Amino acid sequence: MVIKRIVPLSFAKIAGTLYAVLGLFIGAVFSLIATVGGFASNNPGIPGLGAMIGVGAVVIAPIFYGCIGFVGALIGTWLYNLVAGMVGGIEVEVQ
């Protein structure tokens, strides 16, 4: 079996979703670090700033990673289809 073409939008939706899930995990780790750092500091500035940044990371990171993953996969799939048209695609052996 030879993969000659991939539908870019279909692949980009899956990649965007996977990257959003990855962004959720990264945002959670960043949130934990920012919250602990915020409570551990003696900075007399804005109280709870570390906690606010931490909560923002859980919201912003999945959106950012999902969008970047979607666009990257869309461009990558378009390039694959362009090159596969010239070279012939990827041969996959299935049993």
Beta strands, then each sheet from edge to edge (+ up, - down):
strand 1: 2-3
strand 2: 90-91
sheet 1: 1+ 2-
end
